[in-house]
Amino acid sequence: MKARIAWLLIFLGFIPLTATTQEMENETAPRQVTDRIIVKYHPKPTQGNAMAFIKQGVSYGSFGVAAGKDKEILEIGSSLNINDVQTLADGLEDDPQIAFAEPDFIMQIMRVPNDSRYNEQWHYFESTAGSNLPAAWDMTTGHNVVVGVIDTGIVYHKDIDGNVVSGHDFISHSWIANDGGGRDSNATDSGDAITSAGACGYANGKPVPPSPTESSWHGTHVSGTIAAESNNSTGVAGVAWNAKVMPLRALGRCGGYTSDIIDAMRWAAGLDVYGMTRNSNPVKVINMSLGGFSYGCPQSYQNAINEVVSAGVTVVVAAGNENTNAAYATPANCKNVITVGAVDRGGDRSWYSNYGSHVDISAPGGETRYYGNGVLSTANAGATSATQDNYEYYQGTSMATPHVAGVAALMYSITPDITPARVEEIIKLNARSFSGGTCNTSLCGAGLLDAGAAVLDARDD
């Protein structure tokens, strides 16, 4: 039989090789290689089959059937990619003596972090709407990737501080910045609380906001989903827990200007921004959990996105929370971005999520009207200014977006030279099908985010 195996290896074009350098270096990866095949024989081979084997010059007894065995483990001699071993096994099944042949798969535990509140992060692991992150973590946890978070900035939090690199404050309007000045190198979130109704103006004759609001600590929550320190027996886990986040503060009281956001994008990607020294630590992914209304993507936005993507950076944006067509939300309606819609814990479109052909993928955004069904991440207890760090359940496409940005970071970590176009393609190709509820491919994108499948595809790219 081993002589026949060797002949089949040559015939099918296989050359026994060891595992790839990438597979050997990544100690946490599940072994998608094997050096063995399980062969199951027919219990009673016919005389005709036996004669056929004799004519091939292979003794009947060498297959082990005559000795009373009905199965054999065949060693190939070296580890091969599982797809190649499957092709070899398929070739063995042409043998009339063999009932079936299949790779002798190597199984491992699914890596799960020991963070004390990980069990509340249903959005990572539940089969209905979770992002299948444990399967991805078996391959990578995001080393050597920086994710730019264009948001409200970040405040100190014990569960993320070690994964934060220096960023910048791009808010040019001092009142919006709420920190006593304009642009500077301090990306700390000084709070976006509004103390009076109508402080942000009026829309349709109604004050915005209609009543005072507390600080959101939005950037801290988003950053925690992307890269909270994990496997540290504390708090929550991040999607890419060994990646770094770069806070790029462009949103403050009442939001932020497009011009500031564009400069933050360009600087993060290592491009020139007037009056600033180039960023020497450019990001590979930009998360933009922000948006506004625009009938079509503004040219300034599109130009900046095109330049950033051309520089090799993936841009991930929120679809918006207005329960309307994402065609009217910017930057969700721009080209060359990954636009993310939100699903609830049941896998249906979240009631607030924008929808339509501009949505590329859906990820868990949660719904906080049911306790425990929001997205749990890092936050702060302060009503206006930062006080004690804590954890909060939030909802929104803002919460869905960092799931996708984090998965993109995992993909760059395992395949550093992958392109933004390929990142988007892989994420969409490997999406899980919707369950048949309120989401379908015309409303919610290619499907539900599947981190494990996307990272595996990127690794084999």
HELIX and SHEET records of a PDB file:
HELIX    1   1 LYS A    2  PHE A   11  1                                  10    
HELIX    2   2 THR A   21  GLU A   25  1                                   5    
HELIX    3   3 GLN A   47  LYS A   55  1                                   9    
HELIX    4   4 TYR A   60  PHE A   63  5                                   4    
HELIX    5   5 ILE A   82  LEU A   92  1                                  11    
HELIX    6   6 TYR A  118  GLU A  120  5                                   3    
HELIX    7   7 TRP A  122  PHE A  125  1                                   4    
HELIX    8   8 LEU A  133  TRP A  137  1                                   5    
HELIX    9   9 ASP A  161  ASN A  163  5                                   3    
HELIX   10  10 SER A  174  ALA A  177  1                                   4    
HELIX   11  11 HIS A  218  ALA A  227  1                                  10    
HELIX   12  12 THR A  258  ALA A  268  1                                  11    
HELIX   13  13 GLN A  299  SER A  310  1                                  12    
HELIX   14  14 ALA A  326  TYR A  328  5                                   3    
HELIX   15  15 THR A  397  ILE A  414  1                                  18    
HELIX   16  16 PRO A  420  LEU A  429  1                                  10    
HELIX   17  17 ALA A  451  ARG A  459  1                                   9    
SHEET    1   A 3 LYS A  71  ASN A  81  0                                        
SHEET    2   A 3 VAL A  33  TYR A  41 -1                                        
SHEET    3   A 3 ILE A  98  PRO A 103 -1                                        
SHEET    1   B 7 HIS A 168  ASP A 169  0                                        
SHEET    2   B 7 LYS A 244  ARG A 249  1                                        
SHEET    3   B 7 VAL A 146  ASP A 151  1                                        
SHEET    4   B 7 VAL A 285  MET A 288  1                                        
SHEET    5   B 7 THR A 314  ALA A 318  1                                        
SHEET    6   B 7 ILE A 338  VAL A 343  1                                        
SHEET    7   B 7 ILE A 361  PRO A 364  1                                        
SHEET    1   C 2 TYR A 202  ALA A 203  0                                        
SHEET    2   C 2 LYS A 206  PRO A 207 -1                                        
SHEET    1   D 2 GLY A 292  PHE A 293  0                                        
SHEET    2   D 2 ALA A 329  THR A 330 -1                                        
SHEET    1   E 2 VAL A 375  ASN A 380  0                                        
SHEET    2   E 2 ASP A 389  TYR A 394 -1                                        
END                                                                             
